[in-house]
Amino acid sequence: MGLNLSQEDLAKAAGVSVPTLHKFETGTATNMNVYNLMSLLRQVGLLERIDNLIPEQPANPSASEPTMFEAVIWIEGSSYRYGFEVAKSGVSSEWLYIRSGKKRSKEIELLYREGTSCTIHPRMGIAKELASKNMLRDNALLLSLAGQFNDPVAVSIMKWMVDTTIITAGSEKEIWEAAVKRLDDVETRRKIVDFSRYADLGIEDITKSEAGVLSSHTRYDENGKPEGIVSLSMNDAESEGTIKYFCLAYPIIDALENGKRLIIDEFGAKLHTLLLERIISLFNSAESNSANAQFVATLHDTNILSSKLLRRDQIWFTQKDSFSASSLYALSDYKVRNDASYEKDYLSGKYGATPIIDNLAKVLK
């Protein structure tokens, strides 16, 4: 299996602005490949060993072949193309190339590895020394190892990987606990409260107590006049959509303020379309996204398929074929009129990536 996820055209620092990518999919198309890649790359930034990190592949004749992962990222005006191939026996190959942001610049090979045999550019002196001392193991990535020994190039790439927040549909408990922890910081709590207040959730304050997280609302008398504040248990009193918005507040604020990457699976679940549009607009705005944060999300809400909100190169589709293999492609691959209705054309099947639904009534007969 091979997967290439490029950020090369996604950074304002490179002179091209594509701060948000949004993936639409059929109900059965898998979207875990992209998330596996980004989760794996983040783990590369945290760990040295690669074993037990690669997802199991379905049994097939080519299951013994190495799995290839590659990403192109921008760091301080230069693009890095980093990738590796790994099998159950260990790392088969690993490579790292750099290209400056100047026009017509060529890639320079910083690292190339086959097994434990490496060719390393002098720019990565620490990595070169580690390899010469035979400190590289079969189940280790040289980039991670070099980063642990403070190789400047490796450290900068690993920092990029770690500064990526990934939220999946199955991580609700983790993001709730993380959100609650952020309330301990006074300034962060203020930002989260303001973020919730501006969303018209009716919340005036969010606090922690022995009873848990409390959301405060204005209480009105029988004549509709304010008569005080009432605090309720957020978990018991608020809707699932409000709780999700509260949990996403800090990751969104953190990404926008610090230029990080935020990846959310099933972004549209439990949230109103207008809220989705407003959050996407924050990342599309040069004013609110001055740090060049990047937002990648998967969703099924076709209401945001609008040329007023997204460019064609920001909209991607996932299509599963008859062999259950998924392909990823952009709306910009199609010739689309400027006044075309993205949503209408998508639902009519013009761009693919729509489920083929049989007559469900047959089940009831």
C-alpha positions as CSV (number, residue, x, y, z in Angstrom):
1,M,0.0,0.0,0.0
2,G,1.3,3.5,-0.8
3,L,0.1,6.9,0.3
4,N,1.4,10.3,-0.5
5,L,0.0,13.3,1.4
6,S,1.5,16.7,0.3
7,Q,1.4,20.0,2.1
8,E,3.7,21.6,-0.5
9,D,0.9,23.7,-2.0
10,L,-0.9,24.2,1.4
11,A,1.4,26.9,3.0
12,K,1.1,30.6,2.7
13,A,4.8,30.8,3.3
14,A,5.3,29.3,-0.1
15,G,3.1,31.9,-1.6
16,V,0.1,29.6,-2.1
17,S,-2.8,29.6,0.3
18,V,-4.8,26.4,0.8
19,P,-5.3,26.5,4.6
20,T,-8.2,24.0,4.6
21,L,-8.9,20.7,3.0
22,H,-12.2,19.0,3.3
23,K,-12.9,15.4,2.2
24,F,-16.3,14.1,1.2
25,E,-16.8,10.4,1.0
26,T,-19.4,7.7,0.3
27,G,-20.7,6.1,3.5
28,T,-18.5,3.0,2.9
29,A,-15.3,4.6,1.6
30,T,-12.4,4.3,4.1
31,N,-10.9,7.5,5.3
32,M,-8.4,5.9,7.7
33,N,-5.4,5.9,5.3
34,V,-4.9,9.6,5.7
35,Y,-5.5,9.5,9.4
36,N,-3.2,6.5,9.8
37,L,-0.5,8.4,7.9
38,M,-0.7,11.5,10.0
39,S,-1.0,9.6,13.2
40,L,2.0,7.5,12.3
41,L,4.0,10.6,11.3
42,R,3.1,12.1,14.7
43,Q,4.3,9.0,16.4
44,V,7.6,9.2,14.4
45,G,8.1,12.6,16.0
46,L,7.6,11.1,19.5
47,L,9.2,7.7,19.2
48,E,12.2,6.0,17.8
49,R,10.8,2.5,17.1
50,I,8.5,1.9,14.2
51,D,7.3,-1.6,15.1
52,N,3.7,-2.0,16.3
53,L,2.8,1.4,14.7
54,I,1.9,0.2,11.2
55,P,-1.8,-0.7,10.8
56,E,-2.5,-4.3,9.8
57,Q,-3.4,-4.7,6.2
58,P,-6.2,-7.1,5.0
59,A,-5.0,-10.5,3.9
60,N,-4.1,-10.5,0.2
61,P,-1.4,-11.9,-2.0
62,S,0.7,-8.7,-1.6
63,A,0.3,-8.4,2.1
64,S,4.0,-9.2,2.6
65,E,5.1,-6.2,0.5
66,P,6.3,-3.2,2.4
67,T,3.9,-0.4,3.3
68,M,5.1,3.0,2.0
69,F,4.3,6.4,3.7
70,E,5.4,9.8,2.4
71,A,4.7,13.4,3.2
72,V,5.8,16.7,1.8
73,I,5.9,19.5,4.3
74,W,6.9,23.1,4.5
75,I,9.2,24.4,7.3
76,E,10.6,27.9,7.3
77,G,10.4,28.4,3.5
78,S,11.7,25.0,2.5
79,S,9.9,21.9,1.5
80,Y,11.0,18.5,2.9
81,R,9.9,15.2,1.3
82,Y,10.2,12.5,3.9
83,G,9.1,8.9,3.6
84,F,9.8,5.3,4.5
85,E,8.8,1.8,3.6
86,V,8.3,-0.7,6.4
87,A,7.4,-4.4,6.6
88,K,7.0,-6.8,9.5
89,S,10.7,-7.4,9.4
90,G,11.5,-3.7,10.0
91,V,12.3,-0.6,8.0
92,S,13.0,-1.4,4.3
93,S,14.0,2.0,3.2
94,E,13.9,5.7,4.4
95,W,14.5,9.0,2.5
96,L,14.6,12.7,3.1
97,Y,14.9,15.4,0.5
98,I,14.9,19.2,0.8
99,R,14.0,21.9,-1.7
100,S,14.4,25.6,-1.1
101,G,11.5,28.0,-1.7
102,K,13.3,29.7,-4.6
103,K,12.0,29.2,-8.1
104,R,13.6,26.4,-10.2
105,S,15.4,25.0,-7.1
106,K,16.2,21.3,-7.2
107,E,15.8,18.7,-4.5
108,I,18.8,17.8,-2.5
109,E,19.1,14.4,-1.0
110,L,19.7,14.6,2.8
111,L,19.2,11.0,3.6
112,Y,18.7,7.7,1.8
113,R,18.6,4.3,3.4
114,E,18.2,0.8,2.3
115,G,17.9,-1.5,5.3
116,T,20.6,-0.2,7.6
117,S,22.9,1.0,4.8
118,C,22.7,4.8,4.6
119,T,23.8,7.7,2.5
120,I,23.7,11.0,4.4
121,H,24.4,14.6,3.5
122,P,26.9,16.5,5.6
123,R,24.1,18.8,6.6
124,M,22.9,16.1,8.9
125,G,26.2,15.5,10.7
126,I,24.7,13.9,13.8
127,A,22.6,11.4,11.7
128,K,25.7,10.6,9.7
129,E,27.7,9.9,12.9
130,L,25.0,7.7,14.4
131,A,24.8,5.6,11.2
132,S,28.7,5.3,11.1
133,K,28.7,4.0,14.7
134,N,26.1,1.3,13.7
135,M,23.5,2.7,16.2
136,L,20.6,2.2,13.8
137,R,18.4,-0.8,14.3
138,D,16.1,-2.6,11.8
139,N,13.0,-1.4,13.6
140,A,14.1,2.2,14.0
141,L,13.7,5.3,11.8
142,L,17.0,7.2,11.4
143,L,15.1,10.5,11.4
144,S,13.6,9.8,14.9
145,L,17.0,8.5,16.2
146,A,18.8,11.6,14.9
147,G,16.1,13.8,16.5
148,Q,16.7,12.3,19.9
149,F,20.4,13.2,19.5
150,N,19.4,16.8,18.6
151,D,20.3,16.8,14.9
152,P,18.9,20.2,13.9
153,V,17.3,19.1,10.6
154,A,15.6,16.1,12.3
155,V,14.5,18.1,15.3
156,S,12.7,20.7,13.0
157,I,10.9,18.0,11.1
158,M,9.9,16.1,14.3
159,K,8.6,19.3,15.8
160,W,6.4,19.7,12.8
161,M,5.0,16.2,13.2
162,V,4.3,16.6,16.9
163,D,2.6,20.0,16.3
164,T,-0.3,18.2,14.6
165,T,-3.5,17.6,16.5
166,I,-5.6,14.6,15.3
167,I,-9.1,14.2,16.5
168,T,-11.0,11.0,15.4
169,A,-14.6,10.0,16.0
170,G,-13.4,7.5,18.6
171,S,-11.4,10.0,20.7
172,E,-14.3,11.8,22.4
173,K,-13.1,10.8,25.9
174,E,-9.6,12.0,25.2
175,I,-10.6,15.4,23.8
176,W,-13.1,15.9,26.7
177,E,-10.4,15.3,29.3
178,A,-8.0,17.6,27.4
179,A,-10.6,20.4,27.2
180,V,-11.3,20.1,31.0
181,K,-7.6,20.3,31.8
182,R,-7.3,23.5,29.8
183,L,-9.8,25.2,32.0
184,D,-7.1,25.3,34.8
185,D,-5.4,28.1,32.9
186,V,-7.2,31.4,33.4
187,E,-6.4,32.9,30.0
188,T,-7.2,29.7,28.1
189,R,-10.5,29.3,29.9
190,R,-11.4,32.9,28.9
191,K,-10.7,32.1,25.3
192,I,-12.8,28.9,25.4
193,V,-15.7,30.7,27.1
194,D,-15.5,33.5,24.5
195,F,-15.4,31.0,21.7
196,S,-18.5,29.3,23.1
197,R,-20.3,32.6,23.7
198,Y,-19.8,33.7,20.1
199,A,-21.4,30.5,18.9
200,D,-24.8,31.5,20.4
201,L,-24.9,28.5,22.7
202,G,-26.4,30.5,25.5
203,I,-23.4,29.9,27.7
204,E,-22.1,32.8,29.8
205,D,-19.3,31.0,31.6
206,I,-17.6,27.6,31.9
207,T,-16.0,26.6,35.2
208,K,-14.7,23.5,37.1
209,S,-16.0,22.3,40.4
210,E,-16.0,19.2,42.5
211,A,-19.2,18.3,40.7
212,G,-17.4,18.5,37.3
213,V,-17.6,21.0,34.5
214,L,-20.4,23.6,34.9
215,S,-21.9,25.8,32.2
216,S,-23.6,29.0,33.3
217,H,-26.7,30.4,31.7
218,T,-28.8,33.5,32.2
219,R,-32.0,32.7,34.1
220,Y,-35.2,34.6,33.1
221,D,-38.4,35.2,35.0
222,E,-41.9,34.5,33.7
223,N,-41.8,37.9,32.0
224,G,-38.6,37.2,30.1
225,K,-36.5,39.5,32.2
226,P,-33.0,38.3,33.4
227,E,-33.0,37.5,37.1
228,G,-29.7,35.8,37.6
229,I,-27.3,33.1,36.5
230,V,-27.8,29.3,36.9
231,S,-24.9,26.8,36.6
232,L,-25.6,23.3,35.3
233,S,-23.5,20.2,34.8
234,M,-22.3,20.4,31.2
235,N,-22.5,16.6,30.8
236,D,-26.0,16.4,32.1
237,A,-27.6,19.6,30.7
238,E,-25.9,20.4,27.4
239,S,-26.5,18.8,24.1
240,E,-23.9,16.5,22.5
241,G,-23.3,19.2,19.9
242,T,-22.5,21.8,22.6
243,I,-20.2,19.4,24.3
244,K,-18.4,18.7,21.1
245,Y,-18.0,22.4,20.3
246,F,-16.5,22.9,23.8
247,C,-14.1,20.1,23.2
248,L,-13.0,21.5,19.9
249,A,-12.6,25.0,21.1
250,Y,-9.0,24.8,22.4
251,P,-7.6,22.7,19.5
252,I,-9.0,25.3,17.0
253,I,-7.7,28.2,19.0
254,D,-4.3,26.6,19.5
255,A,-4.0,25.8,15.8
256,L,-4.9,29.3,14.7
257,E,-2.7,31.0,17.2
258,N,0.4,28.8,16.7
259,G,0.2,27.8,13.1
260,K,-0.4,24.2,13.8
261,R,-2.2,21.5,11.8
262,L,-5.6,20.4,13.0
263,I,-7.1,17.2,11.5
264,I,-10.7,16.3,12.5
265,D,-12.5,13.1,11.4
266,E,-16.3,13.4,11.1
267,F,-16.1,17.1,11.7
268,G,-19.8,17.7,10.8
269,A,-21.2,15.2,13.3
270,K,-23.4,16.9,15.9
271,L,-22.6,20.4,14.8
272,H,-24.8,22.9,12.9
273,T,-23.9,23.7,9.3
274,L,-23.5,27.4,10.2
275,L,-21.0,26.6,12.9
276,L,-19.0,24.4,10.4
277,E,-19.0,27.3,7.9
278,R,-17.9,29.8,10.6
279,I,-15.0,27.6,11.8
280,I,-13.8,26.9,8.2
281,S,-13.9,30.7,7.6
282,L,-11.6,31.3,10.5
283,F,-8.9,29.2,8.8
284,N,-9.6,30.7,5.4
285,S,-9.2,34.3,6.7
286,A,-5.8,36.0,6.5
287,E,-6.8,38.0,9.6
288,S,-7.8,35.2,11.9
289,N,-5.2,32.7,10.5
290,S,-2.2,34.9,10.3
291,A,0.0,32.1,11.6
292,N,-0.8,29.9,8.6
293,A,-2.5,27.1,10.4
294,Q,-3.9,24.2,8.3
295,F,-7.2,22.5,8.8
296,V,-8.1,19.1,7.3
297,A,-11.5,17.5,8.0
298,T,-13.7,14.8,6.7
299,L,-17.5,15.2,6.7
300,H,-20.7,14.3,4.9
301,D,-22.5,17.7,5.3
302,T,-22.9,18.8,1.6
303,N,-24.2,22.2,2.7
304,I,-20.7,23.5,2.8
305,L,-20.0,22.6,-0.8
306,S,-20.1,26.2,-1.9
307,S,-17.8,28.3,-4.0
308,K,-18.4,31.1,-1.6
309,L,-16.7,29.1,1.2
310,L,-14.2,26.8,-0.5
311,R,-12.1,26.8,-3.6
312,R,-12.1,23.7,-5.8
313,D,-8.6,22.7,-4.6
314,Q,-9.9,22.7,-1.0
315,I,-12.5,20.0,-1.7
316,W,-11.5,16.4,-2.0
317,F,-13.5,13.2,-2.5
318,T,-13.1,9.6,-1.5
319,Q,-14.4,7.0,-3.9
320,K,-14.4,3.2,-3.2
321,D,-14.3,0.9,-6.3
322,S,-15.7,-2.6,-6.7
323,F,-12.6,-4.1,-5.1
324,S,-13.0,-1.9,-2.0
325,A,-10.0,0.1,-2.8
326,S,-10.4,3.9,-2.1
327,S,-9.1,6.7,-4.3
328,L,-8.7,10.4,-3.2
329,Y,-9.1,13.2,-5.7
330,A,-9.9,16.9,-5.8
331,L,-12.7,18.9,-7.2
332,S,-10.1,20.9,-9.1
333,D,-9.4,17.8,-11.2
334,Y,-12.8,18.6,-12.9
335,K,-13.6,21.4,-15.3
336,V,-16.2,23.3,-13.3
337,R,-18.0,26.5,-14.3
338,N,-17.5,29.5,-11.9
339,D,-21.3,29.7,-11.3
340,A,-21.7,25.9,-10.8
341,S,-23.5,24.6,-7.7
342,Y,-20.9,22.2,-6.1
343,E,-23.5,20.7,-3.8
344,K,-26.1,20.0,-6.5
345,D,-23.6,18.6,-8.9
346,Y,-22.1,16.4,-6.2
347,L,-25.4,15.0,-5.1
348,S,-26.3,14.2,-8.7
349,G,-23.2,12.1,-8.9
350,K,-21.2,14.3,-11.3
351,Y,-18.1,14.1,-9.2
352,G,-18.5,10.5,-7.9
353,A,-17.9,9.7,-4.2
354,T,-21.7,9.1,-3.6
355,P,-23.1,5.9,-2.2
356,I,-25.0,3.5,-4.5
357,I,-28.1,2.9,-2.5
358,D,-30.4,0.0,-3.4
359,N,-34.1,-0.2,-2.7
360,L,-34.1,-0.3,1.1
361,A,-37.8,-1.1,1.2
362,K,-36.9,-4.6,0.0
363,V,-35.6,-5.4,3.5
364,L,-39.0,-4.9,4.9
365,K,-40.8,-7.3,2.6
